[in-house]
Amino acid sequence: MHVGILGGGQLGRMLALAAYPLGMHVRVFDPAPDACAGQVAEHIEAKFTNAEAIVRFAEGLDVVTFEWENVPSVAAGYLAGRLPFFPSVLALETAQDRLDEKLLFESAGLETAPFRTVETREELRAAVAAIRLPALLKTRRDGYDGKGQYVLRAPADEDKAWETLGPMPGGSAPGAGLLLEGFVAFERELSIVGVRGRRGDVRFYPLVENHHRDGILRLTLAPAPDVAPERQREAEAMLLEVMEELEYVGVLAIELFDYQGRLLANEIAPRVHNSGHWSMDGAEAGQFENHMRAIAGLPLGSTEPLGVSAMVNLIGTLPRSEDVLAIEGAHLHLYGKEPRPGRKLGHVNVVARDRDELAARLARVQALTGGEERLGSFGARET
C-alpha cells in the first residue's frame, strides 16, 4: 500500500516509521526543503497551493492522511475528491477554527469553558463584561503551542490584547476573528487519544496528565494518576461522540480540563498527538501504528499500556544520547531537526513497572533535560 502524508514534520516522520513494518510505502508533501520526514520518506517539496505538485504527489497513492491540522483545506479537498482521505476534510476544517471546535463540542453534548466570538474592539469589551476576567483572547485560526493567545487579567489588558493579536484596518479582528474564553482554574489538564477504523471499530488509550510551560507541552504521565474507572469511561464517551459527529477515521485526541469533578473539552487534534507519544514504547500498539492501521482499513492494535510511562519533550537543546540511553526504561526519539529555542527536537519515553520506579527514572531524565515538572506536582493551571 502507498500512503501519502500532507506535512513532513516530526509527526509525519513517526507515521512513516510506523508504516514500514506494516509493508507500506510513504510519500510526504511539505514546502520545507529540510522537512524532517523527508529523511525517512519520499518528499515532494512544494507549496500547498502548487496544483501541479499536488497532482504529482497523488500519483500511485492508495490513501492520504495529514500530520498537522493547519494543512490548507483546498489541497486536502482536491485530494479527497480523488483518493480515500482520512481523517475527513470536515475534521480538518473543524480543527482549523476554534469557534467550529466549540460548536462541535456543543453539538456532541460536551461542556466547555464559556466563550464569545469577537470581531471588533466593542465586541471585545462586551465579551469581557459577559464572561468576566481573567479570560483568554485567542485567534480563531493558526494557533498552536501557545501562539495566537493573550491572557487578560485586568480591564487595562484589553487594549494590549487587541493590539497584540493584530486588528485589521477599520478596527476589525484579524482573519476569521477572535474568541474570548473564560478562565478555568482547573486542577490539571488531561487528554485522551483514541482511534477509529474505517468500519467504525474504536480503541481508546488511557487518560493522560499533561504539564505545560510557556505554552508548550513538557511532560505527559500515562496513565494519568488517580483516575477512577468512571472518569475514563466518561472521557471515552466524549471522544466517541466527537468521532461519530465527524464520521472519523484515524487517531483523534481531545484536550480536557479536570475541573470541579467535571471534564471540560478544550481542543481537538484530528491527528496523532504529542500527548500520545508515550504509546510508542508504553502501549501494545502505539498511536502512530494505529493511525496507519486505521486509514488503511487494517484491524486496530491493542491500546493497553505496558506498565506506567512518562513522555518528556526535548525543547530547544538536546542532551547527550548516551546519557539518556544509559537510563533503564528510557527510549530516545530524535526528529532530525536543527536545534533552536522553543523547537521540539525529540522526546524521551520512560517506561516502568510502577510509579515509584517511574519517578526515579523520570528524575534522572529530567536532570539531563532541565525539566521542572515532577510526578504528582498538581496545581491550578490556566487555560
ZAMARGU-4260 file (C-alpha; in steps of 0.2 Angstrom, whole numbers, plus 5000, padded with zeros to 4 digits):
<rodrens>
0) 5000/5000/5000 | 5006/5018/4996 | 5002/5031/5008 | 5003/5050/5006 | 5005/5062/5021
5) 5002/5080/5020 | 5015/5088/5031 | 5033/5082/5034 | 5037/5087/5052 | 5040/5075/5066
10) 5023/5068/5066 | 5024/5063/5048 | 5041/5056/5051 | 5035/5045/5065 | 5020/5040/5055
15) 5031/5034/5041 | 5042/5025/5053 | 5027/5016/5060 | 5021/5012/5042 | 5036/5002/5036
20) 5034/4987/5047 | 5016/4986/5040 | 5023/4984/5022 | 5018/5002/5017 | 5027/5014/5006
25) 5026/5033/5011 | 5027/5049/5002 | 5026/5066/5011 | 5021/5083/5004 | 5029/5098/5013
30) 5035/5115/5007 | 5051/5115/5018 | 5067/5109/5010 | 5073/5102/5027 | 5056/5094/5032
35) 5062/5080/5044 | 5050/5067/5037 | 5060/5068/5021 | 5074/5060/5029 | 5064/5044/5030
40) 5052/5045/5016 | 5050/5051/4998 | 5047/5070/4999 | 5038/5081/4987 | 5044/5099/4991
45) 5032/5112/4985 | 5019/5125/4992 | 5002/5118/4996 | 4995/5129/4983 | 5005/5121/4969
50) 4992/5111/4959 | 5005/5103/4948 | 5014/5096/4963 | 4999/5090/4972 | 4994/5080/4956
55) 5012/5073/4956 | 5010/5069/4975 | 4994/5059/4972 | 5001/5048/4958 | 5000/5030/4963
60) 4994/5033/4981 | 4981/5022/4989 | 4976/5033/5003 | 4981/5050/5010 | 4982/5057/5028
65) 4989/5073/5036 | 5000/5076/5051 | 4995/5094/5055 | 4978/5102/5056 | 4984/5118/5048
70) 4986/5110/5031 | 4976/5121/5018 | 4959/5113/5016 | 4959/5117/4997 | 4974/5105/4995
75) 4965/5092/5006 | 4949/5094/4997 | 4957/5091/4980 | 4965/5075/4986 | 4949/5069/4995
80) 4939/5071/4979 | 4951/5058/4970 | 4958/5047/4984 | 4952/5039/5001 | 4957/5053/5013
85) 4957/5051/5032 | 4953/5059/5043 | 4940/5069/5033 | 4941/5086/5026 | 4927/5091/5038
90) 4938/5085/5053 | 4952/5095/5046 | 4942/5111/5044 | 4934/5110/5060 | 4950/5109/5070
95) 4956/5124/5060 | 4944/5136/5068 | 4942/5137/5087 | 4924/5143/5085 | 4920/5127/5074
100) 4928/5117/5088 | 4917/5124/5101 | 4901/5122/5091 | 4906/5104/5088 | 4908/5101/5106
105) 4891/5109/5109 | 4883/5098/5096 | 4891/5082/5104 | 4884/5087/5121 | 4902/5091/5128
110) 4904/5105/5141 | 4917/5119/5138 | 4923/5135/5146 | 4912/5150/5142 | 4916/5159/5126
115) 4911/5173/5115 | 4916/5177/5097 | 4925/5194/5094 | 4926/5204/5078 | 4928/5222/5084
120) 4935/5231/5099 | 4917/5235/5105 | 4913/5216/5105 | 4929/5213/5115 | 4923/5225/5128
125) 4905/5216/5128 | 4913/5199/5129 | 4924/5204/5144 | 4908/5211/5153 | 4899/5195/5149
130) 4912/5182/5154 | 4922/5192/5166 | 4941/5192/5170 | 4953/5184/5170 | 4950/5177/5152
135) 4960/5172/5137 | 4959/5180/5120 | 4963/5169/5105 | 4964/5170/5087 | 4951/5158/5079
140) 4964/5151/5067 | 4983/5147/5066 | 4986/5145/5085 | 4996/5131/5092 | 5009/5129/5106
145) 5003/5145/5115 | 5004/5156/5099 | 4989/5167/5095 | 4984/5170/5113 | 4984/5184/5126
150) 4979/5182/5144 | 4968/5197/5151 | 4969/5199/5170 | 4963/5217/5172 | 4952/5229/5161
155) 4969/5238/5156 | 4974/5222/5147 | 4960/5224/5134 | 4969/5237/5123 | 4986/5227/5124
160) 4977/5211/5119 | 4968/5219/5105 | 4984/5227/5098 | 4994/5211/5100 | 4983/5200/5091
165) 4983/5212/5076 | 4967/5221/5072 | 4965/5225/5053 | 4962/5242/5046 | 4945/5249/5051
170) 4946/5241/5068 | 4940/5223/5064 | 4948/5207/5071 | 4961/5198/5060 | 4957/5185/5048
175) 4942/5174/5054 | 4941/5184/5070 | 4945/5181/5088 | 4937/5171/5103 | 4937/5176/5121
180) 4937/5161/5133 | 4933/5162/5151 | 4947/5157/5163 | 4946/5139/5171 | 4956/5136/5187
185) 4957/5118/5183 | 4965/5105/5194 | 4975/5098/5180 | 4975/5095/5161 | 4971/5078/5154
190) 4969/5072/5137 | 4963/5056/5129 | 4968/5048/5112 | 4958/5036/5103 | 4957/5028/5086
195) 4943/5024/5074 | 4944/5012/5060 | 4936/5013/5043 | 4922/5000/5048 | 4918/5010/5064
200) 4928/5000/5076 | 4936/5010/5090 | 4950/5008/5103 | 4955/5021/5117 | 4971/5024/5126
205) 4970/5028/5145 | 4968/5046/5150 | 4985/5055/5152 | 4990/5070/5163 | 4999/5085/5154
210) 5011/5098/5161 | 5015/5113/5150 | 5027/5128/5152 | 5027/5143/5141 | 5013/5136/5131
215) 5022/5120/5126 | 5019/5103/5132 | 5034/5097/5143 | 5028/5081/5152 | 5015/5068/5150
220) 5011/5055/5163 | 5002/5039/5157 | 4990/5033/5163 | 4986/5049/5172 | 4987/5046/5191
225) 4971/5044/5202 | 4959/5042/5188 | 4943/5032/5193 | 4936/5020/5180 | 4921/5030/5178
230) 4931/5045/5173 | 4940/5035/5160 | 4923/5029/5153 | 4917/5047/5153 | 4932/5053/5143
235) 4930/5039/5131 | 4911/5043/5128 | 4916/5061/5125 | 4929/5056/5112 | 4917/5044/5104
240) 4903/5057/5102 | 4916/5068/5093 | 4921/5054/5082 | 4904/5050/5077 | 4899/5068/5074
245) 4914/5069/5061 | 4912/5051/5054 | 4930/5050/5059 | 4944/5038/5054 | 4961/5038/5062
250) 4968/5044/5078 | 4960/5058/5087 | 4964/5067/5103 | 4954/5079/5115 | 4962/5090/5127
255) 4952/5091/5143 | 4951/5101/5159 | 4949/5092/5176 | 4938/5105/5184 | 4927/5103/5200
260) 4924/5085/5197 | 4919/5088/5178 | 4928/5086/5162 | 4928/5101/5151 | 4933/5099/5132
265) 4946/5112/5127 | 4953/5107/5110 | 4953/5093/5097 | 4968/5087/5087 | 4962/5077/5072
270) 4979/5068/5071 | 4992/5059/5081 | 4995/5070/5096 | 5010/5075/5107 | 5002/5068/5122
275) 5001/5051/5114 | 5019/5049/5110 | 5022/5039/5126 | 5012/5025/5117 | 5026/5021/5105
280) 5035/5012/5119 | 5022/5011/5133 | 5007/5003/5124 | 5005/4987/5115 | 5002/4996/5099
285) 5007/5015/5098 | 4996/5029/5091 | 5007/5030/5075 | 5005/5012/5071 | 4986/5013/5075
290) 4983/5028/5064 | 4991/5019/5049 | 4981/5003/5053 | 4965/5014/5054 | 4967/5023/5037
295) 4972/5008/5028 | 4957/4998/5034 | 4968/4986/5044 | 4962/4978/5061 | 4967/4990/5076
300) 4980/4986/5088 | 4978/4985/5107 | 4979/5001/5116 | 4983/4993/5133 | 4998/5001/5142
305) 5013/4991/5147 | 5015/4997/5165 | 5017/5016/5168 | 5025/5029/5157 | 5031/5047/5155
310) 5035/5057/5140 | 5047/5071/5141 | 5048/5083/5126 | 5066/5089/5121 | 5064/5108/5118
315) 5077/5119/5110 | 5093/5109/5115 | 5097/5090/5116 | 5105/5080/5130 | 5119/5068/5125
320) 5111/5052/5118 | 5122/5041/5128 | 5117/5049/5144 | 5098/5046/5141 | 5101/5028/5134
325) 5111/5024/5150 | 5094/5026/5160 | 5085/5009/5161 | 5067/5011/5153 | 5072/5027/5144
330) 5068/5027/5125 | 5075/5041/5114 | 5066/5048/5099 | 5075/5062/5089 | 5067/5071/5075
335) 5082/5075/5064 | 5080/5094/5067 | 5092/5108/5069 | 5092/5115/5087 | 5084/5132/5090
340) 5075/5140/5105 | 5057/5133/5108 | 5059/5120/5094 | 5053/5102/5098 | 5068/5092/5094
345) 5063/5075/5100 | 5056/5066/5116 | 5061/5053/5128 | 5048/5040/5134 | 5051/5032/5151
350) 5043/5016/5155 | 5042/5007/5172 | 5033/4994/5181 | 5026/5005/5194 | 5025/5024/5199
355) 5040/5023/5211 | 5051/5016/5198 | 5045/5028/5185 | 5048/5043/5197 | 5066/5038/5200
360) 5069/5035/5181 | 5060/5051/5176 | 5070/5061/5189 | 5086/5055/5180 | 5079/5060/5163
365) 5074/5077/5169 | 5091/5081/5177 | 5098/5079/5159 | 5084/5089/5151 | 5081/5103/5163
370) 5063/5098/5166 | 5055/5106/5181 | 5039/5096/5181 | 5038/5081/5193 | 5026/5066/5196
375) 5012/5072/5207 | 5016/5090/5205 | 4997/5095/5203 | 4991/5113/5205 | 4979/5125/5197
380) 4983/5130/5179 | 4976/5142/5167 | 4968/5139/5150
</rodrens>
